C-alpha cells in the first residue's frame, strides 16, 4: 500500500491517494479542493482512481469530488447520514451522484487489493467515518494531531464524539 498525502485548499485539508502497488488502482480519500493537483498526481504516477471515499461531507473534504468523479469514472462512497449536511449547504457546490454507494459501520470497500474497513465515528458530523486499511487509520476530522476533532459546526455533537 502506497499513501500520498496532498494538502489541498485554503485550509490545507489532507487528501490521501491510497494505492495498491500491484495494480496501481487507488482510492482518493477526502478530495477537498484542487482537482487539478489531484488529477496531475494520478496521471504523473499512472494511477487508476477506482473510488472516492469521504470521511464526511464538509466542503473542505468534498470540494473536488465531483470533478474527480467526472474525470476518472470512479465510484463515490459516503455515509448516508451526511445527506442532511449536503442539503443544508455545508458541502458547498458538491452534489451527490445518483450512483453513490453508501456505507455503514463494519462495511468494507475494496479497491484493487486494498480493503478499507469503515468505522462510524459520529461527533464531528452525524455521519463521520474513519477508514482502517492495513493498520493505517484515515480519520478525517474525527481526530486532530493534538486531540479530538471539532464539534462546534452544524451537525456536531460533543457527547457523540466522546
ABEGO torsion letter per residue (X at the ends): XBBBBBBBEAAGBBBBBBBBAAAGBBBBBGBABGAAAAAAAAAAAGBBBABBBBABABAAAAAAAAAAAAAAGBBBBBBAAAAAAAAAGAAEABBBBAABBBBBBGBBBBBEABBBBBBBBBGABAABBBBBBGGBBBAEAABBAAEBBBAABBGBBAAAAX
